[in-house]
């Protein structure tokens, strides 16, 4: 019983770590996309004015 508890805890820990990594990837991807969008609008604005 103690053995299976340890294995179960290990699985939970690994699973939650994997989820955290996935969240980090999505968050950094969002940051990059926001940054790209802002850079694009800054570049396009002068073109629209002229």
MOPAC internal coordinates of N, CA, C and O (Angstrom, degrees):
PM7 1SCF
backbone

  N    0.0000 0     0.00 0     0.00 0    0    0    0
  C    1.4688 1     0.00 0     0.00 0    1    0    0
  C    1.5405 1   110.51 1     0.00 0    2    1    0
  O    1.2310 1   121.01 1   133.80 1    3    2    1
  N    1.3257 1   115.68 1   -46.20 1    3    2    1
  C    1.4705 1   118.56 1   179.04 1    5    3    2
  C    1.5285 1   110.65 1   -60.57 1    6    5    3
  O    1.2310 1   121.29 1   142.09 1    7    6    5
  N    1.3202 1   115.14 1   -37.91 1    7    6    5
  C    1.4588 1   120.66 1  -179.70 1    9    7    6
  C    1.5294 1   110.31 1   -61.37 1   10    9    7
  O    1.2310 1   120.08 1   130.84 1   11   10    9
  N    1.3243 1   117.44 1   -49.16 1   11   10    9
  C    1.4659 1   120.67 1  -177.93 1   13   11   10
  C    1.5262 1   110.58 1   -66.11 1   14   13   11
  O    1.2310 1   120.12 1   146.30 1   15   14   13
  N    1.3308 1   117.38 1   -33.70 1   15   14   13
  C    1.4660 1   120.28 1   176.40 1   17   15   14
  C    1.5241 1   110.37 1   -61.55 1   18   17   15
  O    1.2310 1   120.93 1   136.11 1   19   18   17
  N    1.3180 1   115.84 1   -43.89 1   19   18   17
  C    1.4624 1   120.65 1  -179.56 1   21   19   18
  C    1.5253 1   110.24 1   -63.13 1   22   21   19
  O    1.2310 1   120.50 1   136.28 1   23   22   21
  N    1.3126 1   116.64 1   -43.72 1   23   22   21
  C    1.4638 1   120.99 1   178.90 1   25   23   22
  C    1.5191 1   109.81 1   -62.60 1   26   25   23
  O    1.2310 1   120.69 1   136.65 1   27   26   25
  N    1.3312 1   116.29 1   -43.35 1   27   26   25
  C    1.4622 1   121.20 1  -179.49 1   29   27   26
  C    1.5261 1   110.33 1   -61.69 1   30   29   27
  O    1.2310 1   120.58 1   133.58 1   31   30   29
  N    1.3343 1   116.50 1   -46.42 1   31   30   29
  C    1.4686 1   120.70 1   177.90 1   33   31   30
  C    1.5243 1   110.59 1   -58.28 1   34   33   31
  O    1.2310 1   120.95 1   138.65 1   35   34   33
  N    1.3201 1   115.79 1   -41.35 1   35   34   33
  C    1.4605 1   120.81 1  -178.89 1   37   35   34
  C    1.5257 1   110.74 1   -63.66 1   38   37   35
  O    1.2310 1   120.74 1   138.28 1   39   38   37
  N    1.3201 1   116.19 1   -41.72 1   39   38   37
  C    1.4647 1   120.86 1   179.01 1   41   39   38
  C    1.5213 1   109.85 1   -63.79 1   42   41   39
  O    1.2310 1   120.32 1   135.12 1   43   42   41
  N    1.3273 1   116.99 1   -44.88 1   43   42   41
  C    1.4678 1   121.28 1   179.25 1   45   43   42
  C    1.5268 1   109.68 1   -59.87 1   46   45   43
  O    1.2310 1   120.72 1   134.83 1   47   46   45
  N    1.3282 1   116.22 1   -45.17 1   47   46   45
  C    1.4631 1   120.34 1  -177.93 1   49   47   46
  C    1.5271 1   110.19 1   -62.96 1   50   49   47
  O    1.2310 1   120.46 1   133.15 1   51   50   49
  N    1.3160 1   116.72 1   -46.85 1   51   50   49
  C    1.4651 1   120.69 1  -179.75 1   53   51   50
  C    1.5230 1   110.64 1   -61.73 1   54   53   51
  O    1.2310 1   120.83 1   138.18 1   55   54   53
  N    1.3229 1   116.02 1   -41.82 1   55   54   53
  C    1.4629 1   121.34 1  -178.01 1   57   55   54
  C    1.5264 1   110.60 1   -64.32 1   58   57   55
  O    1.2310 1   120.12 1   134.02 1   59   58   57
  N    1.3306 1   117.38 1   -45.98 1   59   58   57
  C    1.4655 1   120.02 1  -178.44 1   61   59   58
  C    1.5273 1   110.81 1   -67.46 1   62   61   59
  O    1.2310 1   120.21 1   144.83 1   63   62   61
  N    1.3188 1   117.20 1   -35.17 1   63   62   61
  C    1.4691 1   119.81 1   176.57 1   65   63   62
  C    1.5216 1   110.60 1   -64.16 1   66   65   63
  O    1.2310 1   121.02 1   139.68 1   67   66   65
  N    1.3404 1   115.65 1   -40.32 1   67   66   65
  C    1.4597 1   119.97 1   179.98 1   69   67   66
  C    1.5301 1   109.92 1   -64.49 1   70   69   67
  O    1.2310 1   120.61 1   139.36 1   71   70   69
  N    1.3227 1   116.43 1   -40.64 1   71   70   69
  C    1.4645 1   120.59 1   179.11 1   73   71   70
  C    1.5257 1   109.85 1   -63.71 1   74   73   71
  O    1.2310 1   120.43 1   136.72 1   75   74   73
  N    1.3306 1   116.78 1   -43.28 1   75   74   73
  C    1.4667 1   120.36 1   179.27 1   77   75   74
  C    1.5208 1   110.93 1   -60.69 1   78   77   75
  O    1.2310 1   120.45 1   137.64 1   79   78   77
  N    1.3330 1   116.75 1   -42.36 1   79   78   77
  C    1.4661 1   120.19 1   178.75 1   81   79   78
  C    1.5208 1   110.71 1   -61.79 1   82   81   79
  O    1.2310 1   120.90 1   138.12 1   83   82   81
  N    1.3355 1   115.88 1   -41.88 1   83   82   81
  C    1.4615 1   120.34 1   179.83 1   85   83   82
  C    1.5213 1   110.17 1   -62.70 1   86   85   83
  O    1.2310 1   120.44 1   137.68 1   87   86   85
  N    1.3296 1   116.77 1   -42.32 1   87   86   85
  C    1.4644 1   121.23 1   178.89 1   89   87   86
  C    1.5237 1   109.59 1   -62.07 1   90   89   87
  O    1.2310 1   120.30 1   136.40 1   91   90   89
  N    1.3324 1   117.02 1   -43.60 1   91   90   89
  C    1.4662 1   121.10 1   178.00 1   93   91   90
  C    1.5203 1   110.74 1   -57.93 1   94   93   91
  O    1.2310 1   120.59 1   136.23 1   95   94   93
  N    1.3270 1   116.48 1   -43.77 1   95   94   93
  C    1.4673 1   120.65 1  -179.28 1   97   95   94
  C    1.5207 1   110.16 1   -61.98 1   98   97   95
  O    1.2310 1   120.62 1   134.58 1   99   98   97
  N    1.3401 1   116.43 1   -45.42 1   99   98   97
  C    1.4616 1   119.75 1  -179.61 1  101   99   98
  C    1.5250 1   111.01 1   -64.38 1  102  101   99
  O    1.2310 1   120.28 1   138.20 1  103  102  101
  N    1.3408 1   117.06 1   -41.80 1  103  102  101
  C    1.4641 1   120.28 1  -178.85 1  105  103  102
  C    1.5191 1   110.95 1   -64.30 1  106  105  103
  O    1.2310 1   119.98 1   136.32 1  107  106  105
  N    1.3253 1   117.65 1   -43.68 1  107  106  105
  C    1.4658 1   119.71 1   179.93 1  109  107  106
  C    1.5232 1   110.60 1   -68.27 1  110  109  107
  O    1.2310 1   120.23 1   146.27 1  111  110  109
  N    1.3257 1   117.17 1   -33.73 1  111  110  109
  C    1.4639 1   120.28 1   176.51 1  113  111  110
  C    1.5267 1   110.12 1   -64.68 1  114  113  111
  O    1.2310 1   120.42 1   140.36 1  115  114  113
  N    1.3410 1   116.80 1   -39.64 1  115  114  113
  C    1.4622 1   120.82 1   177.04 1  117  115  114
  C    1.5233 1   110.48 1   -61.95 1  118  117  115
  O    1.2310 1   120.22 1   136.57 1  119  118  117
  N    1.3195 1   117.19 1   -43.43 1  119  118  117
  C    1.4613 1   121.47 1   179.48 1  121  119  118
  C    1.5209 1   110.28 1   -59.93 1  122  121  119
  O    1.2310 1   120.53 1   135.14 1  123  122  121
  N    1.3082 1   116.59 1   -44.86 1  123  122  121
  C    1.4663 1   120.57 1  -179.45 1  125  123  122
  C    1.5207 1   110.14 1   -63.37 1  126  125  123
  O    1.2310 1   120.52 1   136.88 1  127  126  125
  N    1.3323 1   116.61 1   -43.12 1  127  126  125
  C    1.4601 1   120.23 1  -178.68 1  129  127  126
  C    1.5322 1   110.06 1   -64.63 1  130  129  127
  O    1.2310 1   120.26 1   136.09 1  131  130  129
  N    1.3370 1   117.11 1   -43.91 1  131  130  129
  C    1.4663 1   120.23 1   177.92 1  133  131  130
  C    1.5222 1   110.31 1   -60.43 1  134  133  131
  O    1.2310 1   120.70 1   136.68 1  135  134  133
  N    1.3179 1   116.26 1   -43.32 1  135  134  133
  C    1.4628 1   120.46 1  -178.65 1  137  135  134
  C    1.5262 1   110.36 1   -63.24 1  138  137  135
  O    1.2310 1   120.66 1   134.69 1  139  138  137
  N    1.3181 1   116.35 1   -45.31 1  139  138  137
  C    1.4694 1   120.43 1   178.49 1  141  139  138
  C    1.5200 1   110.70 1   -59.25 1  142  141  139
  O    1.2310 1   120.75 1   135.94 1  143  142  141
  N    1.3201 1   116.18 1   -44.06 1  143  142  141
  C    1.4580 1   120.98 1  -178.41 1  145  143  142
  C    1.5279 1   110.68 1   -62.21 1  146  145  143
  O    1.2310 1   120.50 1   135.12 1  147  146  145
  N    1.3311 1   116.64 1   -44.88 1  147  146  145
  C    1.4663 1   120.35 1   179.43 1  149  147  146
  C    1.5240 1   110.73 1   -63.50 1  150  149  147
  O    1.2310 1   120.72 1   137.30 1  151  150  149
  N    1.3184 1   116.23 1   -42.70 1  151  150  149
  C    1.4661 1   119.79 1   179.71 1  153  151  150
  C    1.5220 1   110.28 1   -62.23 1  154  153  151
  O    1.2310 1   120.65 1   138.23 1  155  154  153
  N    1.3191 1   116.35 1   -41.77 1  155  154  153
  C    1.4660 1   120.33 1  -179.77 1  157  155  154
  C    1.5237 1   111.10 1   -63.48 1  158  157  155
  O    1.2310 1   120.05 1   135.09 1  159  158  157
  N    1.3337 1   117.51 1   -44.91 1  159  158  157
  C    1.4654 1   119.68 1  -178.14 1  161  159  158
  C    1.5244 1   109.69 1   -65.20 1  162  161  159
  O    1.2310 1   119.87 1   142.31 1  163  162  161
  N    1.3243 1   117.86 1   -37.69 1  163  162  161
  C    1.4644 1   120.28 1   177.29 1  165  163  162
  C    1.5257 1   110.40 1   -63.08 1  166  165  163
  O    1.2310 1   120.35 1   140.25 1  167  166  165
  N    1.3211 1   116.93 1   -39.75 1  167  166  165
  C    1.4666 1   120.07 1  -178.82 1  169  167  166
  C    1.5214 1   110.72 1   -71.08 1  170  169  167
  O    1.2310 1   120.44 1   143.80 1  171  170  169
  N    1.3254 1   116.77 1   -36.20 1  171  170  169
  C    1.4655 1   120.07 1  -176.35 1  173  171  170
  C    1.5320 1   112.32 1   -76.56 1  174  173  171
  O    1.2310 1   119.87 1   149.02 1  175  174  173
  N    1.3181 1   117.85 1   -30.98 1  175  174  173
  C    1.4662 1   120.80 1  -175.54 1  177  175  174
  C    1.5349 1   113.59 1   -55.90 1  178  177  175
  O    1.2310 1   119.04 1   130.31 1  179  178  177
  N    1.3322 1   119.44 1   -49.69 1  179  178  177
  C    1.4749 1   118.17 1   179.67 1  181  179  178
  C    1.5230 1   112.20 1   -60.59 1  182  181  179
  O    1.2310 1   120.30 1   145.30 1  183  182  181
  N    1.3267 1   117.04 1   -34.70 1  183  182  181
  C    1.4614 1   120.62 1   179.13 1  185  183  182
  C    1.5216 1   110.55 1   -63.97 1  186  185  183
  O    1.2310 1   120.58 1   141.40 1  187  186  185
  N    1.3302 1   116.50 1   -38.60 1  187  186  185
  C    1.4650 1   119.87 1  -178.55 1  189  187  186
  C    1.5260 1   111.20 1   -69.77 1  190  189  187
  O    1.2310 1   120.38 1   147.72 1  191  190  189
  N    1.3245 1   116.88 1   -32.28 1  191  190  189
  C    1.4629 1   119.87 1  -177.63 1  193  191  190
  C    1.5194 1   111.40 1   -70.48 1  194  193  191
  O    1.2310 1   119.90 1   143.21 1  195  194  193
  N    1.3216 1   117.79 1   -36.79 1  195  194  193
  C    1.4679 1   120.15 1  -174.84 1  197  195  194
  C    1.5131 1   112.50 1   -79.59 1  198  197  195
  O    1.2310 1   120.10 1   180.00 1  199  198  197

